[in-house]
Amino acid sequence: MGNFAKVIDRAKLACNNSGFEIQDHFPEVRKMVEIGSNTVRELLDYELSRYACYLIVQNGDPRKEVIALGQTYFAIQTRRQEVADYFN
């Protein structure tokens, strides 16, 4: 989780440096999760916007399959939008 926290921090920095409000794209939520023996613990989580997901994928390690797939997805969507803009 430590490495992923670093990726989230870099994505938040990119969000802020682009002039967007971090809270609009990375709102923190708290969840209660069971950790065994009927014990629960509060866990930090996020309800990410699409933009936040994009920033996380761009700041992640492309050696990880989920990051590589995310980068490919956003590259394809960007190209689709470019083509649509060209024909409009």
ZAKE-836172 format. One record per atom (N, C-alpha, C): residue in three letters; x, y, z. Coordinates in pm, whole numbers. Layout:
N
ATOM,resn,px,py,pz
ATOM,Ala,X,Y,Z
...
This chain:
88
ATOM,resn,px,py,pz
ATOM,Met,83,-119,0
ATOM,Met,0,0,0
ATOM,Met,87,125,0
ATOM,Gly,207,117,52
ATOM,Gly,294,234,59
ATOM,Gly,328,289,-78
ATOM,Asn,361,201,-173
ATOM,Asn,392,247,-309
ATOM,Asn,271,309,-376
ATOM,Phe,153,250,-353
ATOM,Phe,33,306,-413
ATOM,Phe,0,441,-352
ATOM,Ala,27,459,-224
ATOM,Ala,7,590,-160
ATOM,Ala,94,695,-227
ATOM,Lys,215,657,-267
ATOM,Lys,305,751,-336
ATOM,Lys,246,790,-471
ATOM,Val,187,694,-541
ATOM,Val,125,722,-671
ATOM,Val,7,817,-652
ATOM,Ile,-74,792,-551
ATOM,Ile,-188,881,-523
ATOM,Ile,-138,1021,-489
ATOM,Asp,-32,1030,-410
ATOM,Asp,23,1162,-375
ATOM,Asp,72,1236,-499
ATOM,Arg,139,1167,-590
ATOM,Arg,186,1231,-715
ATOM,Arg,67,1275,-800
ATOM,Ala,-36,1193,-806
ATOM,Ala,-155,1227,-883
ATOM,Ala,-225,1349,-822
ATOM,Lys,-231,1355,-689
ATOM,Lys,-291,1471,-622
ATOM,Lys,-210,1597,-651
ATOM,Leu,-79,1585,-651
ATOM,Leu,8,1698,-682
ATOM,Leu,-16,1747,-825
ATOM,Ala,-26,1655,-919
ATOM,Ala,-55,1691,-1058
ATOM,Ala,-190,1759,-1069
ATOM,Cys,-288,1709,-996
ATOM,Cys,-421,1768,-996
ATOM,Cys,-415,1912,-945
ATOM,Asn,-351,1931,-834
ATOM,Asn,-339,2064,-774
ATOM,Asn,-260,2160,-865
ATOM,Asn,-150,2113,-921
ATOM,Asn,-67,2197,-1007
ATOM,Asn,-136,2231,-1139
ATOM,Ser,-241,2156,-1173
ATOM,Ser,-318,2185,-1294
ATOM,Ser,-433,2282,-1266
ATOM,Gly,-443,2324,-1141
ATOM,Gly,-545,2422,-1105
ATOM,Gly,-678,2365,-1061
ATOM,Phe,-683,2235,-1037
ATOM,Phe,-806,2172,-992
ATOM,Phe,-802,2149,-841
ATOM,Glu,-919,2141,-781
ATOM,Glu,-929,2114,-638
ATOM,Glu,-913,1965,-613
ATOM,Ile,-821,1930,-526
ATOM,Ile,-795,1790,-494
ATOM,Ile,-922,1722,-442
ATOM,Gln,-995,1791,-354
ATOM,Gln,-1114,1731,-294
ATOM,Gln,-1224,1702,-396
ATOM,Asp,-1223,1773,-509
ATOM,Asp,-1323,1747,-613
ATOM,Asp,-1295,1616,-685
ATOM,His,-1172,1571,-685
ATOM,His,-1135,1453,-761
ATOM,His,-1086,1336,-675
ATOM,Phe,-1045,1363,-553
ATOM,Phe,-994,1259,-462
ATOM,Phe,-1064,1267,-326
ATOM,Pro,-1198,1269,-323
ATOM,Pro,-1263,1278,-192
ATOM,Pro,-1236,1154,-108
ATOM,Glu,-1194,1176,15
ATOM,Glu,-1165,1065,106
ATOM,Glu,-1295,1016,169
ATOM,Val,-1306,886,182
ATOM,Val,-1417,824,252
ATOM,Val,-1359,725,352
ATOM,Arg,-1432,699,454
ATOM,Arg,-1389,601,555
ATOM,Arg,-1481,481,548
ATOM,Lys,-1421,364,552
ATOM,Lys,-1496,239,551
ATOM,Lys,-1457,157,672
ATOM,Met,-1553,85,724
ATOM,Met,-1526,-8,831
ATOM,Met,-1510,-146,768
ATOM,Val,-1396,-211,793
ATOM,Val,-1369,-343,738
ATOM,Val,-1342,-441,850
ATOM,Glu,-1387,-564,829
ATOM,Glu,-1364,-669,928
ATOM,Glu,-1224,-723,908
ATOM,Ile,-1148,-734,1017
ATOM,Ile,-1011,-783,1008
ATOM,Ile,-993,-916,1079
ATOM,Gly,-1102,-977,1117
ATOM,Gly,-1095,-1107,1181
ATOM,Gly,-1141,-1102,1325
ATOM,Ser,-1184,-1215,1375
ATOM,Ser,-1232,-1229,1514
ATOM,Ser,-1337,-1125,1548
ATOM,Asn,-1425,-1097,1453
ATOM,Asn,-1533,-999,1469
ATOM,Asn,-1481,-860,1507
ATOM,Thr,-1360,-830,1465
ATOM,Thr,-1300,-699,1490
ATOM,Thr,-1310,-617,1362
ATOM,Val,-1343,-490,1379
ATOM,Val,-1350,-402,1263
ATOM,Val,-1252,-287,1281
ATOM,Arg,-1211,-234,1167
ATOM,Arg,-1116,-124,1169
ATOM,Arg,-1157,-24,1061
ATOM,Glu,-1130,102,1087
ATOM,Glu,-1160,206,990
ATOM,Glu,-1049,209,885
ATOM,Leu,-1089,219,759
ATOM,Leu,-994,217,648
ATOM,Leu,-1018,340,560
ATOM,Leu,-910,406,522
ATOM,Leu,-919,519,431
ATOM,Leu,-939,468,289
ATOM,Asp,-1031,529,217
ATOM,Asp,-1057,493,79
ATOM,Asp,-1088,623,3
ATOM,Tyr,-1101,613,-127
ATOM,Tyr,-1129,730,-211
ATOM,Tyr,-1243,699,-306
ATOM,Glu,-1320,801,-340
ATOM,Glu,-1418,793,-448
ATOM,Glu,-1362,878,-560
ATOM,Leu,-1287,816,-647
ATOM,Leu,-1210,888,-749
ATOM,Leu,-1296,932,-866
ATOM,Ser,-1265,1052,-916
ATOM,Ser,-1326,1097,-1041
ATOM,Ser,-1252,1029,-1157
ATOM,Arg,-1307,1043,-1276
ATOM,Arg,-1241,989,-1394
ATOM,Arg,-1104,1055,-1412
ATOM,Tyr,-1098,1185,-1387
ATOM,Tyr,-972,1258,-1398
ATOM,Tyr,-869,1204,-1299
ATOM,Ala,-912,1176,-1177
ATOM,Ala,-821,1120,-1077
ATOM,Ala,-770,984,-1121
ATOM,Cys,-857,901,-1178
ATOM,Cys,-815,771,-1228
ATOM,Cys,-710,787,-1337
ATOM,Tyr,-733,883,-1425
ATOM,Tyr,-636,911,-1532
ATOM,Tyr,-500,949,-1473
ATOM,Leu,-500,1039,-1376
ATOM,Leu,-374,1083,-1316
ATOM,Leu,-303,969,-1244
ATOM,Ile,-378,884,-1177
ATOM,Ile,-318,770,-1108
ATOM,Ile,-254,675,-1209
ATOM,Val,-326,646,-1317
ATOM,Val,-272,556,-1420
ATOM,Val,-145,616,-1481
ATOM,Gln,-145,745,-1507
ATOM,Gln,-29,809,-1567
ATOM,Gln,91,813,-1473
ATOM,Asn,65,808,-1343
ATOM,Asn,174,814,-1244
ATOM,Asn,210,677,-1189
ATOM,Gly,145,573,-1238
ATOM,Gly,171,439,-1188
ATOM,Gly,284,370,-1263
ATOM,Asp,319,254,-1215
ATOM,Asp,427,173,-1272
ATOM,Asp,375,91,-1389
ATOM,Pro,418,120,-1514
ATOM,Pro,365,49,-1629
ATOM,Pro,404,-99,-1634
ATOM,Arg,492,-143,-1545
ATOM,Arg,524,-286,-1538
ATOM,Arg,410,-364,-1476
ATOM,Lys,320,-295,-1407
ATOM,Lys,204,-360,-1348
ATOM,Lys,93,-367,-1452
ATOM,Glu,34,-484,-1467
ATOM,Glu,-64,-505,-1573
ATOM,Glu,-180,-407,-1567
ATOM,Val,-234,-384,-1448
ATOM,Val,-351,-295,-1437
ATOM,Val,-316,-152,-1480
ATOM,Ile,-194,-108,-1452
ATOM,Ile,-150,25,-1493
ATOM,Ile,-132,29,-1644
ATOM,Ala,-67,-71,-1700
ATOM,Ala,-47,-78,-1845
ATOM,Ala,-181,-80,-1918
ATOM,Leu,-277,-157,-1868
ATOM,Leu,-409,-162,-1929
ATOM,Leu,-479,-26,-1918
ATOM,Gly,-465,39,-1805
ATOM,Gly,-524,172,-1786
ATOM,Gly,-463,274,-1880
ATOM,Gln,-333,270,-1895
ATOM,Gln,-266,363,-1986
ATOM,Gln,-312,340,-2130
ATOM,Thr,-327,215,-2168
ATOM,Thr,-376,183,-2302
ATOM,Thr,-520,232,-2320
ATOM,Tyr,-603,209,-2221
ATOM,Tyr,-743,255,-2227
ATOM,Tyr,-750,406,-2249
ATOM,Phe,-677,482,-2170
ATOM,Phe,-684,628,-2183
ATOM,Phe,-621,675,-2314
ATOM,Ala,-519,606,-2363
ATOM,Ala,-460,642,-2492
ATOM,Ala,-561,620,-2605
ATOM,Ile,-633,509,-2600
ATOM,Ile,-736,480,-2702
ATOM,Ile,-848,582,-2694
ATOM,Gln,-895,613,-2575
ATOM,Gln,-1003,711,-2559
ATOM,Gln,-961,848,-2608
ATOM,Thr,-837,885,-2582
ATOM,Thr,-786,1014,-2628
ATOM,Thr,-786,1018,-2780
ATOM,Arg,-738,911,-2842
ATOM,Arg,-735,905,-2989
ATOM,Arg,-875,909,-3047
ATOM,Arg,-969,839,-2986
ATOM,Arg,-1109,842,-3032
ATOM,Arg,-1163,985,-3029
ATOM,Gln,-1134,1056,-2923
ATOM,Gln,-1182,1193,-2910
ATOM,Gln,-1116,1284,-3015
ATOM,Glu,-988,1263,-3039
ATOM,Glu,-918,1342,-3142
ATOM,Glu,-982,1320,-3279
ATOM,Val,-1014,1196,-3312
ATOM,Val,-1075,1165,-3441
ATOM,Val,-1215,1226,-3448
ATOM,Ala,-1292,1214,-3340
ATOM,Ala,-1427,1272,-3338
ATOM,Ala,-1420,1423,-3354
ATOM,Asp,-1325,1487,-3287
ATOM,Asp,-1308,1633,-3299
ATOM,Asp,-1271,1673,-3441
ATOM,Tyr,-1189,1592,-3506
ATOM,Tyr,-1146,1621,-3642
ATOM,Tyr,-1265,1622,-3739
ATOM,Phe,-1355,1526,-3721
ATOM,Phe,-1470,1515,-3811
ATOM,Phe,-1585,1608,-3775
ATOM,Asn,-1578,1668,-3659
ATOM,Asn,-1680,1766,-3621
ATOM,Asn,-1630,1900,-3657
